[in-house]
Amino acid sequence: MMIGVATPFNLLNQDLLLLPQKAIYWQQQKALIVADVHFGKVGHFRKAGIAVPRDMEQSDLATLSDLIHEYKPEKLIFLGDLFHSDMNNDWGWFILWRSQFPGLEIILIRGNHDIIADSNYQKLDIELHDELLIGPFLMLHHPLPDDKLQNAGGYVFCGHIHPGVNLSGKGRQSVTLPCFAFGSRQAIFPSFGKFTGKIAIHSRQADKIFAVLKDKVVAIA
């Protein structure tokens, strides 16, 4: 896989690399951060009789592996919704993938889809939290409303809403691209999983929006 071009972004004196794989590498912490993998969603749909290509799940795990080999993080942080729903046959693929990186610290911030028993993650040496403050950043799954952001313990990193930005051309053509959305107190990550949708968000004047293209991340606001 071609890793593509990382876009440097300094936030609160921390050096971040915005990656076209819809992940962030935090250089000071040697941490790879992703949101909303929704692993197991393919198996969930196939179990319900809906035809979905099986290799889509393995593609997400392969992308994670490529990023780990490229950036050599010491920790991998999932901002919720790692596994889509109840355990299914795709869990076996996840166990196999985890075994390839025994020395990697993995942290899961619980999301609304993370309903698998904690013991299953603990057997894989995966740390679980509802929220976690690391340096200036507070790791969450759900974005906080403005009134709660005022009292948050740090600048929020979160996912959940699968943000996208709508771009329009002169010929009335338009496309919604996944994006990183940075506000004054909170950043919302795009969904890492390929089998997920996007919700167009409205940028405010204080926001910094980075659209994710196939091989690069570009600032658009």
ABEGO torsion letter per residue (X at the ends): XBAEBBBBBBBGGBBBBBBAAGBBBBAAAGBBBBBGAGBGAAAAAAAAGBBBBAAAAAAAAAAAAAAAAAAGBABBBBBEGABABBBBAAAAAAAAAAAABAABBBBBBBBAABABBAAAAAAAGBBBBABBBBEABBBBABBBBAAAAAABABBBBBBGAGBBBBBBBAAGBBBBBBBBBBBAABBBBBBABABBBBBBBBBBAABBBBBBBAABBBBAX
